[in-house]
């Protein structure tokens, strides 16, 4: 039993050496195509990783801006306490509502005074012309239009007790449109780049198969199994994809540490955003690196598998 186990291990080691030997022999024979494939994978995955970091940062900025979107509901000066409390409780009961803050007339004037301290505009104010208001924060800012409409009656007038509703409708809608456009463009670019990489590795493996077509025929005649013939080509595709992905990670690392990190620190300090790819607390950049490496290996294997399925009749 021990002898048969040692023999199995020895045969496995011999086969593994053979597969690696065939892989690198094929790479030497088609050095230019292999080098081109590795370079293309490296450049493509570098761009994919770069876009992933940039898109994540843009999404982080947009998420931060969205979280600051508020609905300001200004109340009539003669509103009763009962009606004010009723409106507040009604707003709190909505599932879209995260928080409601009541700002009295005195608090509104105090804020205005602090924001315009030293300005001549304060000299023009007599009494307190500012209204009381509710500042409403939503758990889903994209529903702000729907919530704002609830303060209007069927005739398009404000409901009783409400004097005005402000939330920067055009600004908010533009923000949501930009979010959708950025995500769509980045997704399309990444898909196109990945398809181009798959096609290039596919052609590299196809040339390798063509160069060894006689050898494959002989191997089949002497009883080689289907997988015995296919594995070296799969190794070759995986090697090209994996090597290219490692190179892209190295490039991304240097770009991130010498350029992107500086930009992120400026954004984080200026806009007080913590959810960024490199300087953030969730180590997103490490997931990007890991994803790029895995993606490179998968691209190589998938490209090789497609080429083998089409050109190797085994």
C-alpha positions as CSV (number, residue, x, y, z in Angstrom):
1,X,0.0,0.0,0.0
2,X,2.8,2.4,1.0
3,X,4.6,1.6,-2.3
4,X,1.5,2.3,-4.4
5,X,1.0,5.6,-2.5
6,X,4.6,6.7,-3.1
7,X,4.2,5.7,-6.8
8,X,1.0,7.9,-7.1
9,X,2.8,10.8,-5.6
10,X,5.8,10.3,-7.9
11,X,3.5,10.2,-10.9
12,X,1.7,13.3,-9.8
13,X,5.0,15.2,-9.4
14,X,6.2,14.0,-12.8
15,X,3.0,15.1,-14.5
16,X,3.1,18.5,-12.7
17,X,6.7,19.0,-13.9
18,X,5.6,18.0,-17.4
19,X,2.7,20.5,-17.4
20,X,4.9,23.4,-16.2
21,X,7.6,22.4,-18.7
22,X,5.1,22.4,-21.6
23,X,3.7,25.7,-20.4
24,X,7.0,27.6,-20.4
25,X,8.1,25.9,-23.6
26,X,5.0,27.2,-25.3
27,X,5.5,30.6,-23.9
28,X,9.1,30.6,-25.3
29,X,7.9,29.5,-28.7
30,X,5.3,32.3,-28.8
31,X,7.2,34.8,-26.7
32,X,6.0,37.9,-28.6
33,X,2.3,36.9,-28.4
34,X,2.7,35.8,-24.7
35,X,4.5,39.0,-23.8
36,X,1.8,41.1,-25.6
37,X,-0.9,39.2,-23.7
38,X,0.7,39.7,-20.3
39,X,1.3,43.4,-21.1
40,X,-2.3,43.9,-22.2
41,X,-3.6,42.1,-19.2
42,X,-1.4,44.3,-16.9
43,X,-2.5,47.5,-18.6
44,X,-6.2,46.5,-18.7
45,X,-6.4,45.4,-15.1
46,X,-4.4,48.4,-14.0
47,X,-7.1,50.6,-15.7
48,X,-9.9,48.4,-14.2
49,X,-8.3,48.7,-10.7
50,X,-7.8,52.5,-11.2
51,X,-11.4,53.0,-12.2
52,X,-12.6,50.8,-9.3
53,X,-10.7,53.1,-6.8
54,X,-11.9,56.3,-8.5
55,X,-15.5,55.1,-8.8
56,X,-15.5,54.1,-5.2
57,X,-14.2,57.5,-4.1
58,X,-16.8,59.3,-6.3
59,X,-19.5,57.1,-4.8
60,X,-18.1,57.9,-1.3
61,X,-18.3,61.6,-2.0
62,X,-21.8,61.3,-3.4
63,X,-22.9,59.2,-0.4
64,X,-21.5,61.9,1.8
65,X,-23.4,64.7,-0.1
66,X,-26.6,62.6,-0.1
67,X,-26.4,62.2,3.6
68,X,-26.4,66.0,4.0
69,X,-29.5,66.4,1.8
70,X,-32.3,67.7,4.0
71,X,-35.9,68.8,3.5
72,X,-36.6,72.2,5.1
73,X,-40.3,72.8,5.9
74,X,-41.0,76.4,6.9
75,X,-44.0,76.9,9.1
76,X,-46.5,79.8,9.3
77,X,-45.9,82.3,12.1
78,X,-49.4,81.9,13.5
79,X,-49.3,78.0,13.5
80,X,-50.8,76.5,16.7
81,X,-48.8,74.3,19.0
82,X,-51.2,71.5,18.4
83,X,-50.9,71.7,14.6
84,X,-47.1,71.9,14.8
85,X,-47.0,68.8,17.0
86,X,-49.4,67.0,14.7
87,X,-47.2,67.7,11.6
88,X,-44.1,66.6,13.5
89,X,-45.6,63.3,14.6
90,X,-47.0,62.7,11.1
91,X,-43.6,63.2,9.5
92,X,-41.9,61.0,12.1
93,X,-44.4,58.2,11.2
94,X,-43.3,58.1,7.6
95,X,-41.0,55.2,6.8
96,X,-38.6,57.4,4.7
97,X,-38.0,59.7,7.7
98,X,-34.7,59.2,9.6
99,X,-34.8,62.3,11.8
100,X,-36.8,65.5,12.3
101,X,-35.4,68.6,14.0
102,X,-37.6,71.5,15.0
103,X,-35.9,74.9,14.7
104,X,-37.8,77.7,16.4
105,X,-37.9,81.3,15.3
106,X,-35.4,82.3,18.0
107,X,-33.0,79.4,17.0
108,X,-33.3,80.4,13.3
109,X,-32.3,84.0,14.1
110,X,-29.4,82.8,16.3
111,X,-28.1,80.6,13.5
112,X,-28.5,83.4,10.9
113,X,-26.6,85.8,13.2
114,X,-23.7,83.4,13.7
115,X,-23.5,82.7,10.0
116,X,-23.5,86.4,9.0
117,X,-21.5,87.8,11.9
118,X,-19.8,91.1,11.0
119,X,-22.0,91.5,7.9
120,X,-24.0,94.7,7.3
121,X,-27.1,92.6,6.6
122,X,-27.7,92.2,10.3
123,X,-28.1,96.0,10.7
124,X,-31.1,95.9,8.3
125,X,-33.0,93.2,10.3
126,X,-35.7,94.5,12.6
127,X,-37.3,92.1,15.0
128,X,-37.3,88.4,13.9
129,X,-38.6,87.9,10.4
130,X,-37.4,84.2,10.2
131,X,-39.9,81.4,10.4
132,X,-39.8,78.3,12.5
133,X,-39.1,75.1,10.5
134,X,-38.7,71.4,10.5
135,X,-35.4,70.0,9.1
136,X,-36.1,66.5,7.8
137,X,-33.3,63.9,7.2
138,X,-34.3,60.9,5.1
139,X,-33.0,57.4,5.2
140,X,-33.2,57.3,1.4
141,X,-32.5,60.8,0.0
142,X,-33.6,59.6,-3.5
143,X,-37.2,59.7,-2.2
144,X,-37.0,63.4,-1.3
145,X,-39.3,64.4,-4.2
146,X,-42.0,62.0,-3.0
147,X,-41.8,63.3,0.6
148,X,-41.8,66.9,-0.5
149,X,-45.1,66.4,-2.4
150,X,-46.9,65.3,0.8
151,X,-46.8,68.9,2.0
152,X,-49.0,70.0,-0.9
153,X,-52.7,69.5,-1.1
154,X,-54.7,68.4,-4.2
155,X,-54.8,71.9,-5.6
156,X,-51.0,72.3,-5.4
157,X,-51.1,74.6,-2.4
158,X,-49.2,74.0,0.8
159,X,-51.1,72.1,3.5
160,X,-52.3,74.0,6.6
161,X,-49.6,75.4,8.8
162,X,-46.8,75.1,6.1
163,X,-45.5,78.3,4.4
164,X,-42.7,76.9,2.2
165,X,-40.8,73.7,1.4
166,X,-37.2,73.9,0.2
167,X,-34.7,71.1,-0.7
168,X,-32.9,72.3,-3.8
169,X,-34.9,70.1,-6.2
170,X,-32.7,70.8,-9.3
171,X,-29.5,70.2,-7.4
172,X,-30.7,67.0,-5.9
173,X,-32.0,65.6,-9.2
174,X,-28.7,66.5,-10.9
175,X,-26.8,64.8,-8.1
176,X,-28.7,61.5,-8.6
177,X,-28.3,61.7,-12.4
178,X,-24.6,62.1,-12.1
179,X,-24.4,59.1,-9.8
180,X,-26.2,56.9,-12.3
181,X,-24.1,58.2,-15.3
182,X,-20.8,57.7,-13.5
183,X,-21.7,54.2,-12.5
184,X,-22.9,53.2,-16.0
185,X,-19.9,54.7,-17.9
186,X,-17.4,53.0,-15.5
187,X,-19.2,49.7,-15.9
188,X,-19.1,49.9,-19.7
189,X,-15.5,50.8,-19.9
190,X,-14.5,47.9,-17.6
191,X,-16.5,45.4,-19.6
192,X,-15.0,46.5,-22.9
193,X,-11.5,46.3,-21.5
194,X,-12.1,42.9,-20.0
195,X,-13.5,41.6,-23.3
196,X,-10.5,42.9,-25.2
197,X,-8.1,41.1,-22.8
198,X,-10.0,37.8,-23.2
199,X,-9.8,38.1,-27.0
200,X,-6.0,38.6,-26.9
201,X,-5.3,35.7,-24.6
202,X,-7.7,33.6,-26.7
203,X,-5.6,34.4,-29.8
204,X,-2.4,33.6,-27.9
205,X,-3.7,30.2,-26.9
206,X,-5.0,29.6,-30.4
207,X,-1.6,30.2,-31.8
208,X,0.0,27.8,-29.3
209,X,-2.5,25.1,-30.2
210,X,-1.8,25.6,-33.9
211,X,2.0,25.4,-33.4
212,X,1.6,22.1,-31.5
213,X,-1.2,20.6,-33.6
214,X,1.0,17.7,-34.8
215,X,2.2,17.0,-31.3
216,X,-1.4,16.9,-30.0
217,X,-2.3,14.4,-32.6
218,X,0.6,12.1,-31.7
219,X,-0.3,12.4,-28.0
220,X,-3.9,11.3,-28.7
221,X,-2.7,8.4,-30.8
222,X,-0.6,7.1,-27.9
223,X,-3.5,7.3,-25.5
224,X,-3.2,10.7,-23.8
225,X,-6.4,11.8,-22.0
226,X,-8.3,14.9,-22.9
227,X,-7.3,16.7,-19.7
228,X,-3.6,15.7,-20.2
229,X,-3.6,17.5,-23.5
230,X,-5.6,20.5,-22.2
231,X,-3.9,21.3,-18.9
232,X,-0.7,22.8,-20.3
233,X,-2.8,25.3,-22.3
234,X,-4.9,26.2,-19.3
235,X,-1.7,26.7,-17.3
236,X,-0.4,29.0,-20.0
237,X,-3.5,31.1,-20.0
238,X,-3.6,31.2,-16.2
239,X,0.1,32.2,-16.1
240,X,-0.4,35.1,-18.6
241,X,-3.5,36.4,-16.7
242,X,-2.0,36.0,-13.3
243,X,1.4,37.5,-14.2
244,X,-0.4,40.5,-15.9
245,X,-2.6,41.0,-12.8
246,X,0.4,41.0,-10.4
247,X,2.2,43.6,-12.6
248,X,-1.0,45.7,-12.5
249,X,-1.2,45.5,-8.7
250,X,2.4,46.7,-8.4
251,X,1.5,49.6,-10.7
252,X,-1.6,50.4,-8.7
253,X,0.3,50.3,-5.4
254,X,2.9,52.9,-6.6
255,X,0.2,55.1,-8.2
256,X,-1.9,54.9,-5.0
257,X,0.9,55.6,-2.6
258,X,2.5,58.4,-4.6
259,X,-0.5,60.1,-6.1
260,X,-4.0,58.9,-5.2
261,X,-3.4,59.0,-1.5
262,X,-2.6,62.7,-1.6
263,X,-5.8,63.5,-3.4
264,X,-7.8,61.4,-1.0
265,X,-6.3,63.1,2.0
266,X,-7.2,66.5,0.6
267,X,-10.8,65.3,-0.1
268,X,-11.0,63.7,3.4
269,X,-9.8,66.9,5.2
270,X,-11.8,69.3,3.0
271,X,-15.1,67.5,2.9
272,X,-14.7,65.4,6.1
273,X,-15.3,62.1,4.2
274,X,-14.0,58.9,5.8
275,X,-15.3,56.4,3.3
276,X,-12.5,56.5,0.7
277,X,-10.6,53.6,-0.9
278,X,-7.1,54.2,0.4
279,X,-7.3,56.5,3.4
280,X,-10.6,55.0,4.5
281,X,-11.1,52.6,7.4
282,X,-12.5,49.7,5.3
283,X,-9.2,48.8,3.4
284,X,-11.1,48.9,0.1
285,X,-7.8,49.2,-1.8
286,X,-6.7,45.7,-0.5
287,X,-10.0,44.2,-1.8
288,X,-9.3,45.9,-5.2
289,X,-5.8,44.3,-5.3
290,X,-7.2,40.9,-4.4
291,X,-10.0,41.3,-6.9
292,X,-7.6,42.2,-9.7
293,X,-5.4,39.2,-9.1
294,X,-8.3,36.8,-9.0
295,X,-9.8,38.4,-12.1
296,X,-6.5,38.1,-14.0
297,X,-6.3,34.3,-13.2
298,X,-10.0,33.8,-14.2
299,X,-9.5,35.7,-17.5
300,X,-6.6,33.5,-18.4
301,X,-8.4,30.3,-17.6
302,X,-11.6,31.4,-19.3
303,X,-9.8,32.5,-22.5
304,X,-7.8,29.3,-22.6
305,X,-11.0,27.2,-22.1
306,X,-12.8,29.0,-24.9
307,X,-9.8,28.5,-27.3
308,X,-9.5,24.8,-26.3
309,X,-13.2,24.2,-26.8
310,X,-13.1,25.6,-30.2
311,X,-9.7,24.5,-31.6
312,X,-8.8,21.3,-29.8
313,X,-11.2,18.4,-30.8
314,X,-10.4,16.2,-27.8
